Amino acid sequence: MPNEAKSLALRWLSQRSLTVREVQERLKERGFDAGSVEMAVADLVRVSLLDDRRVADQVIARGLARHEGPRHLAQRLVTRGVPRDVVDDVMQELRQRINWLEIAEPVGQRYDRSSPKGRARLVRRLAREGFPGSVIRQMAEGEGSDDSDGIEDY
């Protein structure tokens, strides 16, 4: 039974990166017992075919390309089942290397910041995308990118 669970998990992983929790949940939904699930997951982790950090990096890269803010990215990782310590490490690294104002700038270019209505729409959009208040404020005031990192807690 553990080999069947492992084979099924390998098939899923050949199609899409999954977290440990996602594989565990899927296997349990398919009726595998807890022992088989744990053995299959342990084997896949041991040979680095199942890696929550790699999934986190992929989710972050995709999210940055879509101009998502840090809170949105962190929530996406938590929802996918990435352990909190990995989420914290990834977000700490992002704080050190990402200027959130630069990430938000393409979103801001889509809105007319000269009108109150346009600014209000921009503020709502950036808040929905999970950007820090300081970035939202700067974008709404039309300041655009500068040397500040615009970081607040996610």
C-alpha positions in Angstrom: 0.0 0.0 0.0 2.8 2.5 0.7 4.1 1.9 -2.8 0.7 2.7 -4.3 0.5 5.9 -2.3 4.0 6.9 -3.3 3.2 6.1 -7.0 0.1 8.2 -6.9 1.9 11.1 -5.2 4.6 10.9 -7.8 2.1 11.1 -10.6 0.6 14.3 -8.9 4.0 15.8 -8.5 4.9 15.2 -12.1 2.0 17.5 -13.0 2.3 20.2 -10.3 4.4 21.1 -7.3 2.6 20.2 -4.1 3.3 20.8 -0.4 3.6 18.1 2.1 0.2 18.9 3.5 -1.4 18.8 0.1 0.0 15.4 -0.7 -1.0 14.1 2.7 -4.6 15.4 2.3 -5.0 14.0 -1.2 -3.7 10.6 -0.2 -6.0 10.5 2.8 -9.0 11.5 0.6 -8.1 8.5 -1.6 -8.5 6.2 1.3 -4.8 5.5 2.2 -4.2 4.7 5.9 -2.1 7.1 8.0 1.0 4.8 8.0 1.1 4.5 4.2 0.7 8.2 3.8 3.5 9.0 6.2 5.8 6.5 4.6 5.2 7.8 1.1 5.6 11.4 2.2 8.8 10.6 4.1 10.3 8.9 1.1 9.4 11.8 -1.2 10.8 14.3 1.2 14.0 12.3 1.7 14.7 12.3 -2.1 13.7 16.0 -2.4 10.8 15.3 -4.6 8.5 16.9 -2.0 9.9 20.2 -0.8 7.8 22.9 0.9 10.5 25.5 0.5 10.7 24.9 -3.3 6.9 25.3 -3.5 7.1 28.5 -1.5 9.7 29.9 -3.9 7.6 29.1 -6.9 4.4 30.6 -5.4 6.4 33.8 -4.5 7.9 34.1 -8.0 4.4 33.7 -9.6 2.9 36.2 -7.1 5.6 38.8 -7.7 5.1 38.5 -11.5 1.4 39.2 -10.8 2.3 42.2 -8.6 0.9 40.8 -5.4 1.8 42.3 -2.1 3.4 40.6 0.9 0.3 39.9 2.9 -1.4 38.3 -0.1 1.8 36.2 -0.8 2.0 35.0 2.8 -1.6 34.1 2.9 -1.3 32.1 -0.3 1.6 30.1 1.2 -0.4 29.4 4.4 -3.4 28.3 2.3 -1.2 25.9 0.4 0.0 24.3 3.6 3.5 25.7 3.8 4.6 25.5 7.4 4.7 28.8 9.3 8.4 28.7 9.9 9.1 28.4 6.1 6.6 31.2 5.4 8.4 33.4 8.0 11.8 32.7 6.5 10.6 33.4 2.9 8.9 36.6 3.9 12.0 37.7 5.9 14.1 37.2 2.8 11.6 39.1 0.7 11.8 42.1 3.1 15.5 42.2 2.5 15.5 42.1 -1.3 12.1 43.4 -2.6 11.0 47.0 -3.0 7.3 46.7 -2.7 6.8 50.1 -4.2 8.4 48.9 -7.4 6.1 45.8 -7.4 3.0 48.0 -6.9 4.0 50.5 -9.6 2.6 48.6 -12.6 -0.7 48.3 -10.7 -0.7 52.0 -10.0 -0.1 52.9 -13.7 -3.6 51.4 -14.5 -5.4 54.0 -12.5 -5.9 57.8 -12.8 -4.3 59.1 -9.6 -5.3 62.6 -10.5 -8.9 62.0 -9.5 -10.3 61.1 -6.1 -12.2 58.2 -7.7 -9.1 56.9 -9.4 -7.1 57.1 -6.2 -9.8 55.3 -4.2 -9.9 52.5 -6.7 -6.1 52.2 -6.6 -6.2 52.1 -2.8 -8.8 49.4 -2.8 -6.9 47.3 -5.4 -3.6 47.6 -3.6 -5.2 46.7 -0.3 -6.9 43.7 -1.9 -3.5 42.6 -3.3 -2.0 42.8 0.2 0.4 45.7 0.0 1.5 47.5 3.1 -0.2 50.8 4.1 2.9 52.8 3.5 3.1 51.6 -0.1 -0.6 52.2 -0.7 -0.2 55.7 0.8 2.7 56.5 -1.5 1.0 55.1 -4.6 -2.2 57.1 -3.9 -0.2 60.3 -3.4 1.4 59.6 -6.8 5.0 59.3 -5.5 5.8 56.1 -7.4 9.0 54.3 -6.9 11.8 55.7 -4.8 14.6 54.4 -2.6 12.4 53.4 0.4 11.5 49.7 0.7 7.9 50.3 1.8 8.0 47.4 4.2 5.6 46.7 7.0 4.7 43.4 8.6 2.9 41.1 6.4 
